[in-house]
Structure formats: structure tokens, C-alpha cells
Amino acid sequence: MRKSAAAAIAAAGIFAGGCMSVETKNEVEVKPIEIKPMKIDVNVNVNVRVQKELDDFFGDLDQQAQQLKEEEK
Amino acid sequence: MKKLFKTIIIALAFGCTALTVTAAAAPDLKSVQKSMADRLKDVVELKTAGGVGENNLGYLVARDKQKTTAELVAAENADRKAVYDALAAKDGKLTSKAVGQQRAIAIAKKAQKGEWLQSAAGEWYQKGSAADPDMKKK
């Protein structure tokens, strides 16, 4: 009777230990989800910045091209 | 003290040399812009006639080789590459290819009906046609 009680306590201890390790894994999985929005923000900012640089360079050329197209019609 | 002074002079000399080399290697974007403006009329005519199309990397591609000249396409693309390279180097985070792709999106938006364009998936279509991805969305 005492042996089986000791075995039950030991099993409960192992089970509790298992639960604790599952909790630790969950914490690790959450971290990348927090980082994702930051990466998207950086990409959007870079694209907006480059688009502005492209507009600065090609703006006049694009405008002239539109005028030429209108004249051709 | 003399040794320190000598070291500073040498460092300044190296710095000036590095700056000169960098300036010489970087293309003069003003002259690139001017040469693009000089051939703009020919490029517009070719696009309207269907002789050339705009690919999804921001470069011209000959569609009808009887209507276009390889020299014109090569010269235009060389100038565009110089611009994309310069902007990528200035940004420091994007590649020249990514800058060209960004430009291709703007070109497609500004294109007129009938001009040849390449979709992001690589398929060629005429703006405003049934194959135009924007027309499919509507």
C-alpha cells in the first residue's frame, strides 16, 4: 500500500515537471510573433524612402513622357 | 609630437584619396538624367508602337525587333541600371534589383493603354487588355 502511494506521488511529480517544461516552450514560441510587425514596418519604411528617391529622379522624365504621349494621340 | 602630426597628415591624405576614388566611381546622375531625357521621345514612340515593353525589374525589353534598335534599349537600360545601383548604394539596405522592381511598379501604374508590361508573375500583357491583372481585379 505504501509502495503504491509512493509510486503515485512520484508519478505526480514527474507529470508536474512535464507541465512546467511545456510552459517554458510556449514562452519561446511567442517571441517571433512579437518581432514580425517590426520587420514589416522596417520594410515599408525602406520602400517608401526608395519610392521617394525614384520619384525625385524620374518625376520630370515621367511628366515629359506623359506630355509626349498626349501629343501622340 | 612630430610623430603624431605626421600620422594625422598621412591619415588625411588617405581620406582625401578615398573620397576622390568614391566620387569618380559613382555615376553622375545628372548626366544620366540628361541622356535619358534626350532619348525619351524615341522610347515613348517605341512603347506606344509596341516595339518595347517594360519588364518587372524596371528595364526595357524589345518586343518587336523590327520596330526597335538594340542600341537604344541597351543605352536606356544601362542608364536605368546606373540609377538603380546608385539609389541602392545610397539606401544601403536594398539591392539594385529591389530598387528596379519598385520602379517597375510605378512604371506599370503610369503606363498608357496598350503598352506592353510584365506582371510580377512574369506574364506579358498589354495595359487595359483582358490579360491585365488590374482589369481582372475589377
Backbone of each chain as ProteinMPNN parsed JSONL, in Angstrom:
{"seq_chain_A": "MRKSAAAAIAAAGIFAGGCMSVETKNEVEVKPIEIKPMKIDVNVNVNVRVQKELDDFFGDLDQQAQQLKEEEK", "coords_chain_A": {"N_chain_A": [[0.841, -1.208, 0.0], [1.921, 1.224, 0.891], [3.98, 1.364, -0.929], [2.683, 1.639, -3.387], [1.469, 4.116, -3.007], [3.689, 5.768, -2.823], [4.685, 5.448, -5.367], [2.633, 6.645, -6.811], [2.856, 9.291, -5.948], [5.376, 9.893, -6.925], [4.891, 9.647, -9.651], [3.072, 11.726, -9.998], [4.739, 13.842, -9.433], [6.575, 13.693, -11.585], [4.813, 14.173, -13.682], [3.974, 16.777, -13.08], [6.392, 18.101, -13.392], [6.726, 17.737, -16.133], [4.632, 19.311, -17.109], [5.567, 21.822, -16.379], [7.78, 22.1, -18.058], [6.537, 22.273, -20.536], [5.302, 24.724, -20.355], [7.503, 26.446, -20.452], [8.366, 26.077, -23.105], [6.266, 27.229, -24.521], [6.622, 29.947, -24.007], [8.927, 30.496, -25.501], [8.01, 30.15, -28.111], [6.321, 32.319, -28.499], [7.881, 34.615, -28.801], [8.946, 35.157, -31.6], [6.591, 36.019, -32.852], [6.095, 38.477, -31.733], [8.1, 39.991, -32.878], [7.628, 40.125, -35.641], [5.801, 42.322, -36.656], [7.518, 44.542, -36.407], [9.492, 44.023, -38.317], [8.018, 44.224, -40.677], [7.283, 46.911, -40.582], [9.799, 48.119, -40.917], [10.46, 47.26, -43.533], [8.415, 48.52, -45.006], [8.988, 51.202, -44.511], [11.498, 51.407, -45.765], [10.801, 50.874, -48.437], [9.081, 53.037, -48.952], [10.862, 55.148, -48.671], [12.693, 54.632, -50.756], [10.959, 54.778, -52.923], [10.391, 57.472, -52.894], [12.876, 58.531, -53.533], [13.124, 57.495, -56.108], [10.984, 58.798, -57.331], [11.897, 61.417, -57.124], [14.046, 61.352, -58.891], [12.974, 60.345, -61.351], [10.698, 61.855, -61.712], [10.423, 64.28, -63.346], [11.076, 63.224, -65.845], [9.053, 61.311, -66.196], [6.866, 62.999, -66.305], [7.394, 64.448, -68.642], [7.251, 62.33, -70.429], [4.551, 61.657, -70.261], [3.428, 63.948, -71.39], [4.427, 63.762, -74.003], [3.122, 61.456, -74.833], [0.505, 62.321, -74.78], [0.6, 64.213, -76.818], [1.045, 62.549, -78.981], [-1.379, 61.302, -79.344]], "CA_chain_A": [[0.0, 0.0, 0.0], [2.831, 2.374, 0.962], [4.764, 1.399, -2.175], [1.868, 2.189, -4.482], [1.287, 5.555, -2.734], [4.953, 6.435, -3.171], [4.76, 5.457, -6.842], [1.667, 7.649, -7.295], [3.429, 10.622, -5.667], [6.494, 10.064, -7.869], [4.288, 9.869, -10.986], [2.502, 13.081, -9.975], [5.891, 14.757, -9.516], [7.084, 13.667, -12.97], [3.793, 14.829, -14.521], [4.052, 18.223, -12.814], [7.632, 18.544, -14.049], [6.43, 17.777, -17.584], [3.798, 20.511, -17.344], [6.414, 23.013, -16.264], [8.637, 22.24, -19.243], [5.651, 22.708, -21.633], [5.12, 26.171, -20.174], [8.731, 27.112, -20.91], [8.371, 26.032, -24.57], [5.286, 28.208, -25.002], [7.23, 31.284, -23.933], [9.881, 30.613, -26.611], [7.244, 30.263, -29.359], [5.649, 33.629, -28.572], [8.835, 35.681, -29.14], [8.985, 35.594, -33.009], [5.334, 36.691, -33.203], [6.228, 39.876, -31.318], [9.087, 40.669, -33.736], [7.153, 40.263, -37.023], [5.33, 43.653, -37.058], [8.657, 45.445, -36.509], [10.143, 43.771, -39.603], [7.149, 44.758, -41.729], [7.42, 48.367, -40.525], [11.097, 48.488, -41.488], [10.358, 47.079, -44.985], [7.538, 49.561, -45.56], [9.739, 52.46, -44.464], [12.548, 51.349, -46.797], [10.139, 51.006, -49.738], [8.591, 54.42, -49.082], [12.04, 56.009, -48.855], [13.227, 54.398, -52.108], [9.974, 55.299, -53.88], [10.564, 58.926, -52.923], [14.126, 58.77, -54.287], [12.803, 57.21, -57.516], [10.129, 59.903, -57.804], [12.747, 62.606, -57.271], [14.878, 61.222, -60.095], [12.201, 60.102, -62.583], [9.498, 62.684, -61.749], [10.386, 65.148, -64.533], [11.085, 62.357, -67.044], [7.706, 60.734, -66.315], [5.96, 64.082, -66.707], [7.67, 64.688, -70.074], [6.747, 61.164, -71.165], [3.087, 61.783, -70.326], [3.136, 65.017, -72.37], [4.696, 63.215, -75.346], [2.042, 60.5, -75.134], [-0.698, 63.129, -75.08], [0.812, 64.805, -78.142], [0.958, 61.485, -79.995], [-2.782, 60.87, -79.511]], "C_chain_A": [[0.872, 1.253, 0.0], [3.612, 2.527, -0.34], [3.955, 2.046, -3.306], [1.605, 3.697, -4.281], [2.527, 6.339, -3.124], [5.092, 6.535, -4.688], [3.826, 6.515, -7.422], [2.209, 9.057, -7.103], [4.555, 10.918, -6.665], [5.958, 10.369, -9.262], [3.716, 11.277, -11.094], [3.614, 14.109, -10.103], [6.432, 14.84, -10.925], [6.116, 14.417, -13.896], [3.845, 16.361, -14.358], [5.293, 18.821, -13.476], [7.438, 18.682, -15.539], [5.622, 19.005, -17.934], [4.641, 21.77, -17.326], [7.271, 23.193, -17.512], [7.814, 22.677, -20.453], [5.457, 24.216, -21.568], [6.328, 26.95, -20.705], [8.773, 27.159, -22.432], [7.419, 27.078, -25.149], [5.868, 29.613, -25.015], [8.158, 31.517, -25.118], [9.129, 30.818, -27.925], [6.616, 31.648, -29.539], [6.598, 34.708, -29.099], [8.847, 36.089, -30.614], [7.73, 36.347, -33.427], [5.407, 38.172, -32.829], [7.129, 40.65, -32.27], [8.516, 40.967, -35.122], [6.672, 41.669, -37.421], [6.466, 44.65, -37.224], [9.334, 45.276, -37.865], [9.33, 44.371, -40.743], [7.272, 46.28, -41.771], [8.698, 48.823, -41.194], [11.032, 48.373, -43.012], [9.529, 48.178, -45.631], [8.282, 50.893, -45.599], [10.797, 52.517, -45.555], [11.921, 51.55, -48.17], [9.65, 52.431, -49.978], [9.751, 55.362, -49.373], [12.589, 55.877, -50.284], [12.257, 54.937, -53.161], [10.1, 56.807, -54.005], [11.808, 59.281, -53.737], [13.874, 58.557, -55.781], [11.954, 58.335, -58.105], [10.946, 61.171, -58.026], [13.537, 62.542, -58.576], [14.02, 61.181, -61.368], [10.986, 61.029, -62.74], [9.365, 63.521, -63.016], [10.316, 64.322, -65.815], [9.692, 61.761, -67.275], [6.695, 61.777, -66.802], [6.132, 64.383, -68.209], [7.106, 63.558, -70.922], [5.228, 61.243, -71.326], [2.681, 62.83, -71.364], [3.325, 64.51, -73.793], [3.592, 62.249, -75.779], [0.762, 61.242, -75.506], [-0.595, 63.734, -76.48], [0.641, 63.78, -79.253], [-0.481, 61.093, -80.304], [-3.488, 61.625, -80.645]], "O_chain_A": [[0.636, 2.202, -0.748], [3.877, 3.637, -0.802], [4.459, 2.872, -4.067], [1.529, 4.455, -5.249], [2.436, 7.433, -3.681], [5.545, 7.546, -5.226], [4.165, 7.195, -8.391], [2.051, 9.916, -7.971], [4.675, 12.031, -7.178], [6.486, 11.228, -9.968], [3.847, 11.94, -12.122], [3.463, 15.119, -10.79], [6.72, 15.932, -11.417], [6.529, 15.182, -14.766], [3.773, 17.119, -15.326], [5.243, 19.91, -14.046], [7.927, 19.634, -16.148], [5.889, 19.668, -18.937], [4.459, 22.67, -18.147], [7.466, 24.318, -17.972], [8.332, 23.383, -21.318], [5.448, 24.898, -22.593], [6.17, 27.996, -21.334], [9.173, 28.174, -23.003], [7.732, 27.73, -26.145], [5.622, 30.38, -25.946], [8.181, 32.611, -25.682], [9.578, 31.591, -28.771], [6.412, 32.079, -30.673], [6.151, 35.63, -29.782], [8.765, 37.287, -30.886], [7.804, 37.232, -34.279], [4.848, 39.02, -33.524], [6.938, 41.852, -32.451], [8.887, 41.974, -35.726], [7.11, 42.17, -38.457], [6.395, 45.52, -38.092], [9.71, 46.262, -38.498], [9.89, 44.959, -41.668], [7.356, 46.874, -42.846], [8.697, 49.795, -41.949], [11.489, 49.272, -43.717], [9.897, 48.705, -46.681], [8.218, 51.622, -46.589], [10.975, 53.551, -46.199], [12.446, 52.31, -48.984], [9.79, 52.965, -51.078], [9.645, 56.259, -50.21], [12.906, 56.874, -50.934], [12.684, 55.489, -54.175], [9.938, 57.361, -55.093], [11.79, 60.22, -54.533], [14.345, 59.33, -56.615], [12.178, 58.769, -59.236], [10.723, 61.907, -58.988], [13.68, 63.543, -59.278], [14.298, 61.888, -62.336], [10.317, 61.0, -63.773], [8.332, 63.485, -63.685], [9.595, 64.668, -66.751], [9.211, 61.712, -68.407], [5.801, 61.482, -67.595], [5.156, 64.548, -68.94], [6.552, 63.791, -71.996], [4.689, 60.936, -72.389], [1.727, 62.638, -72.117], [2.511, 64.779, -74.676], [3.184, 62.231, -76.94], [0.037, 60.848, -76.42], [-1.57, 63.764, -77.231], [0.151, 64.103, -80.336], [-0.774, 60.609, -81.396], [-4.664, 61.38, -80.911]]}, "seq_chain_B": "MKKLFKTIIIALAFGCTALTVTAAAAPDLKSVQKSMADRLKDVVELKTAGGVGENNLGYLVARDKQKTTAELVAAENADRKAVYDALAAKDGKLTSKAVGQQRAIAIAKKAQKGEWLQSAAGEWYQKGSAADPDMKKK", "coords_chain_B": {"N_chain_B": [[55.492, 64.375, -30.553], [55.896, 65.378, -33.131], [55.664, 63.013, -34.471], [52.995, 62.333, -34.105], [51.763, 64.432, -35.493], [52.658, 63.84, -38.072], [51.383, 61.395, -38.48], [48.714, 62.221, -38.501], [48.656, 63.807, -40.817], [49.197, 61.866, -42.787], [46.941, 60.22, -42.477], [44.917, 62.012, -43.233], [45.609, 62.415, -45.893], [45.149, 59.851, -46.962], [42.401, 59.709, -46.524], [41.404, 61.759, -48.21], [42.181, 60.729, -50.695], [40.593, 58.401, -50.772], [38.035, 59.531, -50.826], [38.113, 60.861, -53.292], [38.38, 58.705, -55.065], [35.933, 57.369, -54.583], [34.106, 59.315, -55.448], [34.747, 59.406, -58.133], [34.039, 56.846, -58.937], [31.279, 56.733, -58.514], [28.375, 57.201, -60.498], [27.568, 60.067, -62.499], [24.631, 61.31, -61.832], [23.147, 63.375, -62.857], [24.011, 63.683, -65.49], [23.235, 61.226, -66.439], [20.489, 61.456, -66.209], [20.078, 63.447, -68.106], [20.839, 62.193, -70.504], [18.883, 60.238, -70.595], [16.628, 61.834, -70.873], [17.139, 62.886, -73.386], [16.727, 60.686, -75.082], [14.136, 60.116, -74.608], [11.846, 60.685, -76.203], [12.079, 58.871, -78.339], [11.908, 56.469, -76.922], [9.321, 56.624, -75.849], [7.81, 56.644, -78.214], [8.434, 54.113, -79.209], [7.366, 52.484, -77.211], [4.648, 53.089, -77.413], [4.172, 52.15, -79.972], [4.442, 49.486, -79.559], [6.87, 48.28, -79.801], [8.703, 47.974, -77.759], [8.652, 46.748, -74.363], [7.931, 47.021, -70.833], [9.673, 45.389, -68.364], [9.312, 43.381, -65.292], [11.372, 44.162, -63.692], [12.079, 46.702, -63.977], [13.252, 47.403, -66.388], [13.729, 48.0, -69.962], [12.458, 45.941, -72.579], [12.922, 44.464, -75.717], [10.189, 43.955, -77.793], [9.16, 43.781, -80.343], [11.335, 43.218, -82.705], [11.705, 44.35, -85.17], [10.765, 46.864, -85.022], [12.333, 48.198, -83.225], [15.579, 49.298, -81.95], [18.483, 47.625, -80.93], [20.536, 49.025, -79.777], [19.41, 51.338, -78.688], [17.75, 50.294, -76.686], [19.687, 49.03, -75.099], [21.254, 51.217, -74.295], [19.395, 52.754, -72.853], [18.734, 50.949, -70.808], [21.22, 50.673, -69.564], [21.572, 53.184, -68.452], [19.392, 53.217, -66.695], [20.139, 51.145, -64.983], [22.382, 52.272, -63.787], [21.166, 54.254, -62.272], [19.522, 52.745, -60.532], [21.494, 51.263, -59.21], [22.892, 53.333, -57.934], [20.921, 54.413, -56.231], [20.397, 52.208, -54.621], [22.856, 51.879, -53.389], [22.978, 54.258, -52.001], [20.833, 53.968, -50.247], [21.498, 51.63, -48.877], [20.26, 49.423, -47.757], [18.679, 48.105, -49.554], [18.801, 46.077, -52.549], [20.068, 46.622, -55.891], [18.395, 45.352, -57.663], [15.983, 45.18, -56.225], [15.32, 47.879, -56.075], [14.888, 48.405, -58.767], [12.651, 46.768, -59.173], [10.799, 48.094, -57.648], [10.619, 50.441, -59.093], [9.518, 49.409, -61.423], [6.902, 48.874, -60.651], [5.882, 51.46, -60.357], [6.155, 52.344, -63.005], [4.342, 50.675, -64.323], [1.949, 51.578, -63.231], [1.801, 54.142, -64.318], [1.699, 53.674, -66.988], [0.314, 53.784, -70.348], [-2.77, 52.837, -71.945], [-2.513, 49.886, -73.827], [0.243, 49.672, -73.835], [3.054, 47.45, -73.472], [3.565, 45.348, -70.717], [5.162, 43.599, -68.006], [3.955, 41.287, -65.724], [4.18, 40.796, -62.095], [4.313, 38.093, -61.814], [5.555, 37.34, -64.092], [4.293, 37.242, -66.538], [3.497, 38.512, -69.783], [1.567, 41.298, -70.815], [-0.844, 43.531, -72.308], [-1.475, 46.831, -71.291], [-4.653, 47.498, -70.006], [-5.859, 45.492, -71.414], [-7.659, 42.312, -71.551], [-6.017, 40.567, -70.271], [-4.701, 42.044, -68.433], [-3.676, 42.337, -65.101], [-4.825, 44.257, -63.381], [-7.251, 44.769, -64.606], [-8.455, 42.35, -64.334], [-8.971, 42.317, -61.636], [-11.06, 44.111, -61.408]], "CA_chain_B": [[54.55, 65.363, -31.109], [56.102, 65.382, -34.583], [55.182, 61.72, -34.977], [51.528, 62.445, -34.12], [51.444, 65.339, -36.599], [52.919, 63.092, -39.31], [50.324, 60.386, -38.585], [47.473, 62.92, -38.889], [48.814, 64.209, -42.23], [49.068, 60.648, -43.611], [45.529, 59.804, -42.406], [44.145, 62.962, -44.054], [45.932, 62.13, -47.306], [44.418, 58.622, -47.32], [40.981, 60.056, -46.543], [41.14, 62.537, -49.427], [42.295, 59.801, -51.827], [39.408, 57.524, -50.744], [36.886, 60.343, -51.261], [38.264, 61.111, -54.724], [38.097, 57.443, -55.762], [34.486, 57.128, -54.464], [33.407, 60.271, -56.31], [34.994, 59.034, -59.526], [33.335, 55.594, -59.236], [29.831, 56.978, -58.533], [27.972, 57.824, -61.758], [26.987, 61.397, -62.404], [23.213, 61.066, -62.107], [22.612, 64.483, -63.673], [24.283, 63.384, -66.907], [22.384, 60.062, -66.753], [19.135, 62.009, -66.373], [20.046, 64.189, -69.364], [20.849, 61.25, -71.636], [17.557, 59.595, -70.614], [15.693, 62.826, -71.418], [17.435, 63.016, -74.819], [16.15, 59.57, -75.863], [12.778, 59.873, -74.103], [10.861, 60.709, -77.293], [12.2, 57.584, -79.047], [11.418, 55.398, -76.035], [7.851, 56.752, -75.776], [7.277, 56.211, -79.516], [8.561, 52.648, -79.284], [6.402, 51.872, -76.279], [3.309, 53.272, -77.981], [4.074, 51.295, -81.158], [4.54, 48.085, -79.148], [8.215, 47.759, -80.11], [9.35, 47.588, -76.499], [7.785, 46.643, -73.187], [8.598, 47.237, -69.54], [9.612, 44.15, -67.576], [9.003, 43.578, -63.858], [12.586, 44.545, -62.975], [12.332, 48.118, -64.244], [14.061, 47.575, -67.605], [13.06, 47.865, -71.257], [12.7, 44.682, -73.296], [12.442, 44.545, -77.103], [9.071, 43.04, -78.047], [9.119, 43.627, -81.795], [12.701, 43.611, -83.066], [11.698, 45.125, -86.419], [10.397, 48.251, -84.709], [13.248, 48.8, -82.262], [17.01, 49.078, -82.145], [19.102, 47.054, -79.734], [21.405, 50.054, -79.173], [18.576, 52.226, -77.879], [17.328, 49.537, -75.489], [20.875, 48.814, -74.264], [21.654, 52.509, -73.701], [18.388, 53.116, -71.847], [18.871, 50.042, -69.662], [22.483, 50.971, -68.866], [21.306, 54.38, -67.628], [18.49, 52.824, -65.596], [20.921, 50.346, -64.023], [23.228, 53.217, -63.035], [20.292, 54.927, -61.294], [19.127, 51.76, -59.507], [22.703, 50.968, -58.419], [23.205, 54.498, -57.097], [19.912, 54.534, -55.169], [20.589, 51.073, -53.699], [24.063, 52.18, -52.607], [22.626, 55.362, -51.104], [19.949, 53.433, -49.207], [22.319, 50.711, -48.077], [19.502, 48.256, -47.274], [18.047, 47.433, -50.695], [19.659, 45.752, -53.688], [19.73, 47.322, -57.133], [17.246, 44.622, -58.225], [14.784, 45.581, -55.469], [15.001, 49.254, -56.482], [14.31, 48.269, -60.109], [11.298, 46.199, -59.035], [9.97, 49.19, -57.124], [10.404, 51.348, -60.231], [8.632, 48.707, -62.361], [5.525, 49.05, -60.153], [5.494, 52.838, -60.699], [6.035, 52.41, -64.473], [3.092, 49.995, -64.689], [0.826, 52.452, -62.84], [1.76, 55.314, -65.189], [1.642, 53.256, -68.405], [-0.935, 54.058, -71.06], [-3.47, 51.678, -72.507], [-1.874, 49.293, -74.995], [1.677, 49.452, -73.619], [3.391, 46.101, -73.001], [4.106, 45.289, -69.356], [5.321, 42.246, -67.456], [3.401, 41.206, -64.359], [5.107, 40.287, -61.079], [4.419, 36.644, -62.03], [6.379, 37.127, -65.284], [3.488, 37.158, -67.765], [3.399, 39.768, -70.541], [0.198, 41.705, -71.132], [-0.997, 44.935, -72.706], [-2.265, 47.568, -70.298], [-6.054, 47.701, -70.377], [-6.411, 44.306, -72.092], [-8.304, 41.347, -70.64], [-4.957, 39.883, -69.511], [-4.157, 42.997, -67.457], [-4.086, 41.942, -63.741], [-5.706, 45.289, -62.796], [-8.583, 44.611, -65.207], [-9.03, 41.122, -63.757], [-9.454, 42.637, -60.274], [-12.304, 44.9, -61.474]], "C_chain_B": [[54.627, 65.391, -32.635], [55.515, 64.131, -35.218], [53.654, 61.751, -35.104], [51.063, 63.304, -35.297], [51.583, 64.623, -37.953], [51.804, 62.066, -39.567], [49.016, 61.029, -39.057], [47.517, 63.312, -40.363], [48.601, 63.006, -43.153], [47.609, 60.192, -43.653], [44.652, 60.702, -43.268], [44.364, 62.7, -45.548], [45.18, 60.904, -47.789], [42.923, 58.912, -47.461], [40.597, 60.786, -47.814], [41.186, 61.636, -50.664], [41.053, 58.925, -51.918], [38.178, 58.276, -51.246], [36.924, 60.582, -52.764], [37.897, 59.868, -55.523], [36.602, 57.166, -55.741], [33.709, 58.032, -55.407], [33.57, 59.895, -57.778], [34.188, 57.791, -59.905], [31.822, 55.811, -59.331], [29.441, 57.67, -59.834], [27.381, 59.207, -61.518], [25.516, 61.287, -62.816], [22.577, 62.175, -62.936], [22.823, 64.188, -65.16], [23.469, 62.163, -67.365], [20.962, 60.545, -67.043], [19.013, 62.722, -67.723], [20.018, 63.225, -70.56], [19.522, 60.495, -71.739], [16.516, 60.547, -71.216], [15.884, 62.96, -72.935], [16.798, 61.889, -75.659], [14.688, 59.283, -75.483], [11.734, 59.776, -75.219], [10.865, 59.367, -78.04], [11.624, 56.435, -78.218], [9.889, 55.421, -75.978], [7.223, 56.256, -77.08], [7.301, 54.683, -79.651], [7.564, 51.927, -78.382], [4.999, 51.927, -76.871], [3.099, 52.348, -79.183], [4.149, 49.801, -80.808], [5.891, 47.455, -79.466], [8.961, 47.299, -78.869], [8.305, 47.502, -75.385], [8.612, 46.878, -71.935], [8.505, 45.943, -68.728], [9.413, 44.446, -66.079], [10.235, 43.897, -63.011], [12.969, 46.002, -63.246], [13.199, 48.384, -65.461], [13.201, 47.422, -68.867], [13.411, 46.525, -71.879], [12.126, 44.837, -74.705], [11.344, 43.512, -77.318], [8.997, 42.747, -79.537], [10.455, 44.144, -82.332], [12.769, 44.387, -84.384], [11.436, 46.607, -86.14], [11.43, 48.95, -83.825], [14.716, 48.559, -82.619], [17.606, 48.6, -80.823], [19.94, 48.105, -79.006], [20.6, 50.954, -78.23], [18.176, 51.539, -76.568], [18.512, 49.361, -74.54], [21.292, 50.104, -73.558], [20.688, 52.92, -72.596], [18.559, 52.241, -70.596], [20.159, 50.282, -68.872], [22.291, 52.181, -67.95], [20.414, 54.022, -66.441], [19.26, 52.053, -64.528], [21.799, 51.256, -63.157], [22.407, 53.911, -61.943], [19.935, 53.961, -60.16], [20.319, 51.425, -58.592], [22.992, 52.099, -57.438], [22.216, 54.621, -55.939], [20.048, 53.412, -54.142], [21.798, 51.339, -52.799], [23.775, 53.278, -51.589], [21.782, 54.861, -49.932], [20.711, 52.501, -48.275], [21.601, 49.464, -47.605], [18.886, 47.469, -48.415], [19.076, 47.117, -51.769], [19.201, 46.575, -54.888], [18.486, 46.685, -57.767], [15.94, 45.048, -57.543], [14.348, 46.997, -55.844], [14.338, 49.228, -57.86], [12.882, 47.729, -60.064], [10.315, 47.262, -58.539], [9.63, 50.175, -58.257], [9.417, 50.719, -61.226], [7.165, 48.88, -61.949], [5.008, 50.443, -60.544], [5.288, 52.982, -62.209], [4.69, 51.815, -64.906], [1.874, 50.869, -64.366], [0.657, 53.601, -63.835], [1.609, 54.954, -66.671], [0.282, 53.563, -69.02], [-1.507, 52.779, -71.633], [-2.736, 51.182, -73.76], [-0.382, 49.043, -74.84], [1.912, 48.048, -73.053], [4.068, 46.16, -71.636], [4.262, 43.828, -68.937], [4.824, 42.236, -66.016], [4.467, 40.68, -63.396], [5.326, 38.789, -61.253], [5.214, 36.314, -63.299], [5.605, 37.048, -66.588], [3.396, 38.528, -68.442], [1.944, 40.048, -70.894], [0.216, 43.15, -71.608], [-1.905, 45.632, -71.705], [-3.692, 47.792, -70.825], [-6.681, 46.518, -71.083], [-7.04, 43.364, -71.057], [-7.273, 40.632, -69.775], [-4.328, 40.77, -68.438], [-4.617, 42.595, -66.046], [-5.011, 42.958, -63.076], [-7.121, 45.174, -63.342], [-9.275, 43.376, -64.628], [-9.623, 41.388, -62.381], [-10.819, 43.312, -60.318], [-13.521, 44.077, -61.819]], "O_chain_B": [[53.614, 65.424, -33.335], [54.957, 64.159, -36.315], [53.092, 61.259, -36.083], [50.111, 62.963, -35.999], [50.75, 64.777, -38.847], [51.346, 61.89, -40.696], [48.302, 60.474, -39.892], [46.525, 63.164, -41.076], [47.915, 63.108, -44.17], [47.095, 59.825, -44.709], [43.75, 60.222, -43.954], [43.432, 62.758, -46.35], [44.632, 60.902, -48.891], [42.267, 58.431, -48.385], [39.58, 60.471, -48.431], [40.352, 61.753, -51.562], [40.513, 58.722, -53.006], [37.374, 57.727, -52.0], [35.894, 60.515, -53.435], [37.195, 59.953, -56.531], [36.04, 56.77, -56.762], [32.779, 57.592, -56.082], [32.641, 60.046, -58.57], [33.708, 57.675, -61.033], [31.152, 55.157, -60.13], [30.099, 58.628, -60.241], [26.78, 59.477, -60.478], [25.2, 61.185, -64.001], [21.588, 61.948, -63.634], [21.934, 64.413, -65.982], [23.066, 62.076, -68.525], [20.321, 60.1, -67.995], [17.99, 62.621, -68.399], [19.26, 63.426, -71.509], [19.085, 60.151, -72.837], [15.638, 60.126, -71.969], [14.916, 63.127, -73.676], [16.385, 62.112, -76.797], [14.085, 58.329, -75.976], [10.858, 58.912, -75.194], [9.812, 58.801, -78.334], [10.947, 55.55, -78.741], [9.24, 54.377, -76.048], [6.226, 55.536, -77.057], [6.353, 54.058, -80.125], [6.999, 50.897, -78.751], [4.257, 50.945, -76.837], [2.004, 51.828, -79.394], [3.939, 48.952, -81.674], [6.039, 46.234, -79.408], [9.751, 46.356, -78.918], [7.232, 48.101, -75.461], [9.841, 46.925, -71.984], [7.412, 45.459, -68.437], [9.354, 45.603, -65.663], [10.17, 43.905, -61.782], [14.021, 46.476, -62.817], [13.81, 49.447, -65.574], [12.127, 46.819, -68.853], [14.528, 46.032, -71.724], [10.992, 45.284, -74.875], [11.545, 42.327, -77.054], [8.795, 41.603, -79.944], [10.68, 45.353, -82.405], [13.787, 45.013, -84.678], [11.828, 47.481, -86.913], [11.4, 50.174, -83.694], [15.042, 47.732, -83.471], [17.276, 49.106, -79.75], [20.046, 48.085, -77.78], [21.044, 51.285, -77.13], [18.254, 52.129, -75.49], [18.371, 49.52, -73.328], [21.64, 50.091, -72.377], [21.107, 53.379, -71.533], [18.531, 52.74, -69.471], [20.183, 50.114, -67.653], [22.781, 52.203, -66.821], [20.653, 54.47, -65.319], [19.07, 52.267, -63.331], [21.94, 51.039, -61.953], [22.892, 54.128, -60.833], [20.032, 54.308, -58.982], [20.175, 51.32, -57.374], [23.296, 51.863, -56.268], [22.61, 54.899, -54.807], [19.844, 53.625, -52.947], [21.765, 51.06, -51.6], [24.264, 53.237, -50.46], [21.98, 55.265, -48.786], [20.585, 52.575, -47.053], [22.238, 48.536, -47.106], [18.598, 46.282, -48.26], [20.094, 47.799, -51.889], [18.108, 47.14, -54.9], [17.639, 47.377, -58.331], [14.921, 45.251, -58.204], [13.153, 47.283, -55.923], [13.357, 49.932, -58.1], [12.015, 48.173, -60.817], [9.16, 47.313, -58.961], [8.507, 50.668, -58.356], [8.58, 51.416, -61.8], [6.29, 49.017, -62.805], [3.873, 50.598, -60.995], [4.358, 53.66, -62.647], [3.992, 52.38, -65.748], [0.9, 50.9, -65.118], [-0.463, 53.992, -64.162], [1.412, 55.835, -67.509], [-0.743, 53.6, -68.34], [-0.811, 51.775, -71.783], [-2.386, 51.97, -74.639], [0.205, 48.29, -75.618], [1.111, 47.525, -72.278], [5.016, 46.918, -71.426], [3.579, 42.942, -69.451], [5.22, 43.068, -65.199], [5.513, 40.185, -63.816], [6.38, 38.265, -60.892], [5.513, 35.148, -63.557], [6.196, 36.81, -67.641], [3.24, 39.557, -67.784], [1.189, 39.136, -71.23], [1.162, 43.894, -71.35], [-2.951, 45.112, -71.319], [-3.885, 48.225, -71.961], [-7.886, 46.512, -71.334], [-6.958, 43.598, -69.851], [-7.591, 40.148, -68.688], [-3.521, 40.305, -67.633], [-5.821, 42.515, -65.803], [-5.885, 42.58, -62.295], [-8.086, 45.449, -62.629], [-10.493, 43.348, -64.452], [-10.626, 40.788, -61.992], [-11.641, 43.135, -59.418], [-14.625, 44.614, -61.906]]}, "name": "protein", "num_of_chains": 2, "seq": "MRKSAAAAIAAAGIFAGGCMSVETKNEVEVKPIEIKPMKIDVNVNVNVRVQKELDDFFGDLDQQAQQLKEEEKMKKLFKTIIIALAFGCTALTVTAAAAPDLKSVQKSMADRLKDVVELKTAGGVGENNLGYLVARDKQKTTAELVAAENADRKAVYDALAAKDGKLTSKAVGQQRAIAIAKKAQKGEWLQSAAGEWYQKGSAADPDMKKK"}
